[in-house]
Each structure stands twice: as C-alpha cells, then as structure tokens.
Amino acid sequence: MTGARAEGTRAGSVRVLSYNIRSLRDDPAAVARVVRGIGPDVLLLQEVPRFWDWRVKRRRLARACRMDIAAGRRACGLAVLSAPGVRRVRREFHLLSAVPGLHRRGLAIAVLEVGGVRLVAASTHLDLMDAPRLRHTREVLGYLERARDRYGAPVVLAGDINEEPGGASWTLFTETFQDAFAVAPDGAELTFSARDPRRRIDAVFADPPVEIVACGVPPDPDGDHERATDHRPLRADLRLPA
C-alpha cells in the first residue's frame, strides 16, 4: 500500500495522513512534496502556523498539497485538509481545558463524505506533561463520542500524542479505538524524530467498524522526510463501513 493514491479507489476506501509540520519552519516545499507523494484523501495536521500571516501560509500549503481546508482555526495549530472530490459536511473546533503556563490544546473535526461514505476526521496534539495529557485525552474522547452520535459516522482520530504505546493516554484511546499501526503495520513504525527516529508518538486511531488495511511511515526515497519537519508522516489506508 505504498505510493500515491491509485485512480478508481474502491468505494469506502480512504487514505489518511497524520503530519506534524512544525509551523513550516523547516522546508514547506518538502512538506508539500511528501503530502503529494502519499496522496491522502484526508490530511490531519498538527503545528500548523499560528502567527505572522498564518492564514496565507495555511492557504499556500493547501494549494501546494492540492487539497482544500476542511477544518481548523488559528488556535492550537490544528487543521484538516481534504482532497478534491471529498465533500465537507460539517466542521467543529474545540478548545481543551486550559492549563496555566502550558500551550493551549484543541481538537479539529471535519465531517466528510468520501465516495459517498461519511467519516468524522479529527486532529489533535496533546501535551508533553502526563497529567494534562491524560485530562485532555478524556475530553477528546467525550467530544468524539458526541460527534459520532450527532453525525452517525465512524471516527478516525490522528495526531501527535506526545506519548508512546503503553502510556496512560495511549491506552485510554485504545479502549475505544483501534491503533491502526498495531492492527496492520505497513512501513516503518517510529515517527520521531524525522532525522533520528526512536519513538512512536504519532498515531492514527479508528473506530472498530473501520477496517484497517495498512498503516505506517511510508518510504522516503528522496530524503524529504528529514527536510520537511521534525516528525515523519504517518499514513493509514482504511475501509469505511457502508
């Protein structure tokens, strides 16, 4: 399941990409090349630019990736992008509870139709500190439960968890979701850092009705992973229930 999307993808199939782009401080052109090479239907971003000319930078990135902005706000540096032909039905953005002295965290949600099948796609970026991360994990799960019920669609959550499998937050997520890489590994496992990968802290989680076809860090024949940002991209090929 490597490489860009093939034409004529079967109904219900969706390629998701989770990517922390470090505010485009490294090589924005390399970020776009990575995304175009993978060819996702849904791109779930963390650390999207939040300061000077952030709207311009976000729009420029979407154009370079040949995608549309489906959800996201300035706060928390989160965005959901969608490929042409993917229809946005709704969008939501939630600020998670504030922790004095720490960066504000959030959750970006886009309700999308891919090949006529509906999906709740969400992106988050959790804290480095254990207690706030666990508290925010519970809040994220609450928001996603409500979105699942409201829109009658399965949930796919992706993001920078800032924790490895076996941690309290990761374990809590897997009580509700499938860990896509653990179910169907395809490609490399470790996502951080891009230059010297030693940890798996980025994840794609999916509701049980979603079939995990393959998940992992795709090959990087041109060396763009190191140029683009400090995280490696995490790709998941999924099949949605009809």
C-alpha positions in Angstrom: 0.0 0.0 0.0 2.9 2.4 -0.7 3.0 5.4 -3.0 0.4 7.9 -4.2 -3.3 7.0 -4.5 -4.3 5.0 -7.5 -7.2 6.2 -9.7 -10.5 4.5 -9.2 -10.2 3.8 -5.5 -13.0 1.5 -4.4 -16.0 2.9 -2.6 -15.4 3.3 1.1 -11.6 3.3 0.9 -9.9 6.3 2.3 -6.2 7.2 2.8 -5.5 9.3 5.9 -2.2 11.1 6.7 -1.2 12.5 10.1 1.6 15.0 10.0 3.2 17.4 12.5 4.7 20.1 10.3 6.4 22.2 13.0 4.8 25.5 11.8 6.5 25.1 8.4 9.8 26.3 10.0 11.9 23.8 8.0 11.1 23.3 4.3 7.5 24.0 3.3 8.2 22.8 -0.2 9.4 19.4 1.1 6.2 19.1 3.3 4.1 19.6 0.1 6.2 17.1 -1.8 5.7 14.5 0.9 2.0 15.0 1.0 1.6 14.9 -2.8 3.7 11.7 -3.0 1.5 10.0 -0.4 -1.7 11.3 -1.9 -4.1 11.3 1.1 -7.8 11.8 0.9 -7.7 13.4 4.3 -4.7 15.2 5.8 -4.7 15.7 9.6 -2.2 18.3 10.6 -0.6 19.5 13.8 1.6 22.5 14.4 0.1 24.5 11.5 1.4 28.1 11.5 -0.4 30.3 14.1 1.3 33.6 14.0 2.5 36.0 11.3 0.5 35.6 8.1 -0.9 32.3 9.3 -3.9 32.4 7.0 -1.7 33.0 4.0 0.7 30.2 5.0 -2.2 27.7 5.5 -3.8 28.5 2.2 -0.5 28.3 0.4 0.2 24.9 2.0 -3.3 23.6 1.0 -2.7 24.8 -2.6 0.8 23.2 -2.7 -0.7 19.9 -1.4 -3.5 20.2 -4.0 -6.1 20.0 -1.2 -8.8 22.1 0.4 -9.1 23.3 4.0 -11.9 21.4 5.7 -11.5 22.4 9.3 -9.2 24.3 11.7 -8.6 27.6 13.4 -5.7 29.7 14.4 -5.7 28.4 18.0 -3.7 25.3 18.8 -2.2 24.9 15.3 -4.6 22.2 14.0 -6.1 21.7 10.6 -7.9 19.1 8.5 -7.4 19.2 4.7 -9.3 17.2 2.2 -8.6 16.1 -1.4 -10.7 17.2 -4.3 -13.8 15.1 -4.5 -14.1 14.8 -0.7 -17.1 16.7 0.4 -17.2 18.6 3.7 -20.5 18.2 5.5 -19.7 19.9 8.9 -16.8 21.1 10.9 -16.1 21.7 14.6 -13.3 23.1 16.7 -12.9 22.6 20.4 -10.5 24.2 22.8 -9.5 21.7 25.5 -9.3 22.9 29.1 -6.6 25.5 29.8 -3.6 24.6 31.9 -1.8 27.6 33.3 1.7 28.0 31.9 1.2 25.5 29.1 0.3 25.7 25.4 -3.4 25.6 24.8 -4.6 22.3 23.2 -7.5 21.6 21.0 -9.4 19.3 18.6 -10.2 20.0 15.0 -13.1 17.9 13.5 -14.2 17.7 9.9 -17.3 15.6 8.9 -16.5 14.4 5.4 -18.0 12.3 2.6 -15.5 10.1 0.8 -17.0 8.2 -2.1 -20.5 8.8 -0.6 -19.5 7.4 2.8 -19.4 9.6 5.8 -16.5 10.0 8.2 -15.7 12.0 11.3 -12.0 13.0 10.8 -10.3 14.6 13.8 -6.8 16.0 14.6 -5.2 16.7 17.9 -1.9 17.5 19.5 -1.5 16.6 23.2 0.7 17.9 25.9 4.2 16.8 26.9 3.2 16.6 30.6 1.4 13.4 31.8 -1.5 14.8 33.9 -2.7 17.5 31.3 -2.3 14.9 28.5 -4.5 12.4 30.3 -7.1 15.0 31.2 -7.2 16.2 27.6 -7.5 12.6 26.3 -10.7 12.2 28.3 -12.0 15.5 26.9 -11.1 14.5 23.3 -12.9 11.1 23.8 -16.0 13.0 25.0 -16.1 15.3 22.0 -15.7 12.5 19.6 -18.4 10.4 21.2 -20.8 13.2 20.7 -19.7 13.8 17.1 -20.1 10.1 16.4 -23.7 10.1 17.7 -24.5 13.5 16.1 -23.4 12.7 12.6 -23.9 8.9 12.5 -20.5 8.2 11.2 -17.3 6.4 12.4 -14.5 8.4 13.9 -10.8 8.5 12.8 -8.6 10.4 15.1 -5.0 11.2 14.3 -2.3 13.3 15.9 0.8 13.9 17.8 0.1 12.1 21.1 3.5 13.0 22.7 3.4 9.6 24.3 4.3 6.1 23.2 2.1 3.0 23.2 1.6 1.7 26.7 1.3 5.2 28.2 -1.9 6.1 30.1 -3.3 8.3 27.3 -2.5 5.9 24.5 -4.0 3.0 26.5 -7.2 5.1 27.1 -7.5 5.8 23.4 -7.1 2.1 22.6 -10.0 1.2 24.9 -12.3 3.0 22.3 -10.3 2.9 19.1 -8.1 0.6 17.1 -4.4 1.6 16.9 -4.0 1.4 13.1 -0.3 0.6 13.1 -0.7 -2.1 15.7 -3.5 -3.7 13.7 -2.0 -3.6 10.2 1.6 -2.4 10.2 2.9 -1.5 6.7 6.0 0.6 6.5 8.2 2.0 9.3 7.0 2.3 12.9 8.9 5.1 14.5 7.7 8.7 13.8 10.0 11.0 15.9 12.4 12.4 15.2 12.5 12.6 11.4 16.3 12.7 11.4 16.8 10.0 14.0 13.5 8.1 14.6 13.4 6.5 18.0 9.8 6.9 19.2 6.3 6.2 18.0 4.4 9.2 19.3 2.2 9.9 16.3 -1.0 7.8 15.8 -4.0 7.0 13.7 -6.9 5.7 15.8 -10.1 4.4 14.2 -13.5 3.2 15.4 -13.9 -0.6 15.4 -16.3 -0.7 12.3 -13.4 0.8 10.2 -11.3 -1.8 8.5 -7.5 -1.1 8.9 -5.9 -2.1 5.6 -2.4 -0.7 6.3 -0.6 1.9 8.4 2.9 3.1 8.8 5.6 5.6 7.8 5.9 5.4 4.0 9.2 5.0 2.2 11.2 8.2 1.6 13.3 7.7 -1.5 14.1 11.4 -1.9 15.0 12.2 1.7 12.2 14.7 2.1 11.1 13.5 5.5 14.2 15.0 7.1 14.0 18.2 5.2 10.3 18.8 5.8 9.8 18.8 9.6 10.9 17.0 12.7 8.2 14.3 12.6 7.8 11.6 10.0 4.4 11.3 8.2 2.1 8.5 9.3 -0.2 7.1 6.5 -3.2 4.8 7.1 -5.3 3.1 4.4 -8.8 2.4 5.7 -12.0 1.0 4.5 -15.2 2.6 5.9 -18.4 0.7 6.6 -21.1 1.2 4.0 
